[in-house]
């Protein structure tokens, strides 16, 4: 039953939307309202496990004899495969264009491309509709290209800047072209920009510096960055589909409505969008010029907005990237490995 008219409308534009949750009970309602995929990460899997331990404990017993990273990976496999089954019909109906469920590589391996490639292959083997998530670090770019060259669907994540998104799309493009040249069947490519998390990071930077940038401008930062990245990727003909994630309000999705993107929407954002009454595409609307001018007085925003301001070797050191990866390790991956069986 359709309960969210805005999401139903959004699904009929060029936009897709994915359920940003690993809570199995939310999947049927999301699908009814047009969801065509699921974005998970270690934090979301941890929340699902600890939120309903009685449901998951008997379903993840294969992890009992394991420990550490192997235990975390096996638990994530059990959760991911069950979710993937729900989205398999969408994967089949769309010919593999949609219907994916994300599985993220070990966030502790953010600088080890060989380990990420090896793990990415394992994750991709779990189900035909797995999208392998890798961080937008220099090593992550190398791993994305290698996996895309093997026909594996990849998602570049932990990404906050125009430079990261464009570099992810370019690396995926190289991999897709290598796959085609070898006579293989290429997978899909998705490039995340964590719009709300960029806003959060810049808010802290701006407040710490006592910079005269108002909140109305701060909450436009992620939107400005992804709109610019979207224009660049379309102009260069990249196959990658951008994926705004980490939204903090319905306004993030509304500002991007109508774009050829796969939006990652949490339960809270879905609820906020249910209150929208104007069904209008806004992807071509520019960010307010004065807000953008104010943001460009902040060096950390310039690093996020200027494609050339942050080279790939510095992706791993960008503040928002490091604090998100650390959160995925400490508040996600670690508690999954420690989940009592």
Buried (B, 14 or more C-beta within 10 A) or exposed (E): EEEBBBBBBBBEBEBBBBBBBBBBEBBEBBBBBBBBBBBBBBBBBBBBBEEEEEBBBEEBEEBEEBEEBEBBBBBBBBBBBBBBEBBBEBBEEBEBBBBBBBBBBBBBBBBBBEBBBEBBBBBBEBBBBBBBBBBBBBBBBBBBBBBBBBBBBBBBBBBBBBBBBBBBBBBBBBBBBBBEEEEEEBBBBBBBBBBBBBBBBBBBBBEEEEBEBEEEBBBBBBBBBBBBBBEBBEEEEBBBBBBBBBBBBBBBBBBBBBBBBBBBBBBEBBEBBBEBEEBEBBBEBEBBEEBBEBBBEBEBBEBBBBBEBBEBEBBBEBBBBBBBBEBBBEEBBBBBBEBEB
